Amino acid sequence: MKDKELNEKESLELIARMIRNTRRNLDTGSGNGFLVWGYVGVLVTLAVWAGVTFTGNPVWMWGFWGIPVVGYLLMFLLLRKRQKPVKFYLDKILERV
């Protein structure tokens, strides 16, 4: 495939289109996954701390396995409701990099 030389106007249009695509892909709520994992981590840690502190039983430490269990369950429920965005060739390449 032969690469095409871009003039100044075409180059600026390409950059502007890439910026618009990036803004569209970073919609409101795209950081909800980070919030879910943070809240799950804090809540499970507080529950384990309370269990160990009040009972003195170290078996409560097994409660930390609740972080991935609850986190993956909530992420599954959160992502199931989201619409799948259209992926462009550049998006696929950047995802692989």
Buried (B, 14 or more C-beta within 10 A) or exposed (E): EEEEEEEEEEEEEEEEEEEEBEEEBEEEEEEBBEEBBEEBBEEBBEBBEEBBEEEEEEEBEEBEEBBEEBBEEBBEEBEEEEEEEEEEEEBEEEEEE
